[in-house]
Amino acid sequence: MPTIADKLHVQGTMYDRRVKLTPQDREEIKEKGAGYGIRKMAREYGVDKRLIQFILYPERLEASRKNRDWRRYHDRKELTKQSRCLRHRKMKLYKLGILKIKKRGENYEM
């Protein structure tokens, strides 16, 4: 049964935190161009310089999307091993009292 939060949608609204720049900001970045300085623009807009590069050079974005095949970097056995190590570490921290199970509506505490 879905919760109330599952029924709420923020995609495309001002509350969508995935969107880092407004369309107006993107246009300003394109007008300034690479001559202004990619790192300088990234600091001004409070984003990563890679995002500025993707706006100025769309071909870099396409190349980055083509290279997103994660399976060639990690095999299944290695992923399973790392997942077990992470679960073991979390349980150890839980037993020591460092981590606590988060109840609905609580903030995470360490």
Rosetta constraint file for C-alpha pairs under 8 A:
AtomPair CA 2 CA 6 HARMONIC 5.93 0.50
AtomPair CA 2 CA 7 HARMONIC 7.45 0.50
AtomPair CA 3 CA 7 HARMONIC 6.97 0.50
AtomPair CA 4 CA 8 HARMONIC 6.75 0.50
AtomPair CA 10 CA 14 HARMONIC 7.75 0.50
AtomPair CA 10 CA 15 HARMONIC 5.90 0.50
AtomPair CA 10 CA 16 HARMONIC 5.30 0.50
AtomPair CA 11 CA 15 HARMONIC 7.82 0.50
AtomPair CA 11 CA 16 HARMONIC 5.49 0.50
AtomPair CA 12 CA 16 HARMONIC 6.24 0.50
AtomPair CA 20 CA 47 HARMONIC 7.10 0.50
AtomPair CA 21 CA 25 HARMONIC 5.80 0.50
AtomPair CA 21 CA 26 HARMONIC 6.56 0.50
AtomPair CA 21 CA 45 HARMONIC 7.83 0.50
AtomPair CA 22 CA 26 HARMONIC 6.46 0.50
AtomPair CA 23 CA 27 HARMONIC 6.34 0.50
AtomPair CA 24 CA 28 HARMONIC 6.31 0.50
AtomPair CA 25 CA 29 HARMONIC 6.26 0.50
AtomPair CA 26 CA 30 HARMONIC 6.33 0.50
AtomPair CA 26 CA 55 HARMONIC 7.02 0.50
AtomPair CA 27 CA 31 HARMONIC 6.23 0.50
AtomPair CA 28 CA 32 HARMONIC 6.22 0.50
AtomPair CA 29 CA 33 HARMONIC 6.19 0.50
AtomPair CA 29 CA 41 HARMONIC 7.51 0.50
AtomPair CA 29 CA 52 HARMONIC 7.49 0.50
AtomPair CA 29 CA 55 HARMONIC 7.58 0.50
AtomPair CA 29 CA 56 HARMONIC 7.48 0.50
AtomPair CA 30 CA 55 HARMONIC 7.10 0.50
AtomPair CA 30 CA 56 HARMONIC 6.02 0.50
AtomPair CA 32 CA 36 HARMONIC 5.97 0.50
AtomPair CA 33 CA 37 HARMONIC 7.90 0.50
AtomPair CA 33 CA 56 HARMONIC 6.75 0.50
AtomPair CA 34 CA 38 HARMONIC 6.06 0.50
AtomPair CA 34 CA 56 HARMONIC 7.01 0.50
AtomPair CA 36 CA 40 HARMONIC 7.42 0.50
AtomPair CA 36 CA 41 HARMONIC 7.42 0.50
AtomPair CA 37 CA 41 HARMONIC 6.26 0.50
AtomPair CA 38 CA 42 HARMONIC 6.16 0.50
AtomPair CA 38 CA 49 HARMONIC 6.11 0.50
AtomPair CA 38 CA 52 HARMONIC 6.34 0.50
AtomPair CA 38 CA 53 HARMONIC 6.97 0.50
AtomPair CA 39 CA 43 HARMONIC 6.28 0.50
AtomPair CA 39 CA 49 HARMONIC 5.63 0.50
AtomPair CA 40 CA 44 HARMONIC 6.31 0.50
AtomPair CA 41 CA 45 HARMONIC 6.17 0.50
AtomPair CA 41 CA 49 HARMONIC 7.76 0.50
AtomPair CA 41 CA 52 HARMONIC 7.37 0.50
AtomPair CA 42 CA 46 HARMONIC 5.74 0.50
AtomPair CA 42 CA 47 HARMONIC 5.10 0.50
AtomPair CA 42 CA 48 HARMONIC 5.69 0.50
AtomPair CA 42 CA 49 HARMONIC 5.04 0.50
AtomPair CA 42 CA 51 HARMONIC 7.96 0.50
AtomPair CA 42 CA 52 HARMONIC 6.43 0.50
AtomPair CA 43 CA 47 HARMONIC 6.62 0.50
AtomPair CA 43 CA 48 HARMONIC 7.89 0.50
AtomPair CA 47 CA 51 HARMONIC 6.90 0.50
AtomPair CA 47 CA 52 HARMONIC 7.83 0.50
AtomPair CA 48 CA 52 HARMONIC 7.08 0.50
AtomPair CA 49 CA 53 HARMONIC 6.32 0.50
AtomPair CA 50 CA 54 HARMONIC 6.22 0.50
AtomPair CA 51 CA 55 HARMONIC 6.36 0.50
AtomPair CA 52 CA 56 HARMONIC 6.26 0.50
AtomPair CA 53 CA 57 HARMONIC 5.65 0.50
AtomPair CA 53 CA 58 HARMONIC 7.86 0.50
AtomPair CA 53 CA 60 HARMONIC 7.50 0.50
AtomPair CA 54 CA 58 HARMONIC 5.24 0.50
AtomPair CA 54 CA 59 HARMONIC 7.69 0.50
AtomPair CA 54 CA 60 HARMONIC 6.05 0.50
AtomPair CA 54 CA 61 HARMONIC 5.20 0.50
AtomPair CA 57 CA 61 HARMONIC 7.23 0.50
AtomPair CA 58 CA 62 HARMONIC 6.52 0.50
AtomPair CA 59 CA 63 HARMONIC 6.24 0.50
AtomPair CA 60 CA 64 HARMONIC 6.08 0.50
AtomPair CA 61 CA 65 HARMONIC 6.22 0.50
AtomPair CA 62 CA 66 HARMONIC 6.32 0.50
AtomPair CA 63 CA 67 HARMONIC 6.53 0.50
AtomPair CA 64 CA 68 HARMONIC 6.78 0.50
AtomPair CA 69 CA 73 HARMONIC 7.92 0.50
AtomPair CA 70 CA 74 HARMONIC 6.69 0.50
AtomPair CA 71 CA 75 HARMONIC 6.41 0.50
AtomPair CA 74 CA 78 HARMONIC 6.48 0.50
AtomPair CA 74 CA 79 HARMONIC 6.55 0.50
AtomPair CA 75 CA 79 HARMONIC 6.38 0.50
AtomPair CA 76 CA 80 HARMONIC 6.15 0.50
AtomPair CA 77 CA 81 HARMONIC 6.19 0.50
AtomPair CA 78 CA 82 HARMONIC 6.20 0.50
AtomPair CA 79 CA 83 HARMONIC 6.12 0.50
AtomPair CA 80 CA 84 HARMONIC 6.23 0.50
AtomPair CA 81 CA 85 HARMONIC 6.33 0.50
AtomPair CA 82 CA 86 HARMONIC 6.23 0.50
AtomPair CA 83 CA 87 HARMONIC 6.23 0.50
AtomPair CA 84 CA 88 HARMONIC 6.05 0.50
AtomPair CA 85 CA 89 HARMONIC 6.13 0.50
AtomPair CA 86 CA 90 HARMONIC 6.19 0.50
AtomPair CA 87 CA 91 HARMONIC 6.20 0.50
AtomPair CA 88 CA 92 HARMONIC 6.18 0.50
AtomPair CA 89 CA 93 HARMONIC 6.27 0.50
AtomPair CA 90 CA 94 HARMONIC 6.08 0.50
AtomPair CA 90 CA 99 HARMONIC 7.56 0.50
AtomPair CA 91 CA 95 HARMONIC 6.11 0.50
AtomPair CA 92 CA 96 HARMONIC 6.29 0.50
AtomPair CA 93 CA 97 HARMONIC 6.30 0.50
AtomPair CA 93 CA 98 HARMONIC 5.28 0.50
AtomPair CA 93 CA 99 HARMONIC 5.62 0.50
AtomPair CA 94 CA 98 HARMONIC 5.77 0.50
AtomPair CA 94 CA 99 HARMONIC 4.63 0.50
AtomPair CA 94 CA 100 HARMONIC 6.17 0.50
AtomPair CA 95 CA 99 HARMONIC 7.98 0.50
AtomPair CA 98 CA 110 HARMONIC 5.81 0.50
AtomPair CA 99 CA 109 HARMONIC 7.44 0.50
AtomPair CA 99 CA 110 HARMONIC 5.74 0.50
AtomPair CA 100 CA 109 HARMONIC 7.20 0.50
AtomPair CA 100 CA 110 HARMONIC 7.35 0.50
AtomPair CA 102 CA 106 HARMONIC 6.30 0.50
AtomPair CA 102 CA 107 HARMONIC 7.32 0.50
AtomPair CA 102 CA 108 HARMONIC 6.30 0.50
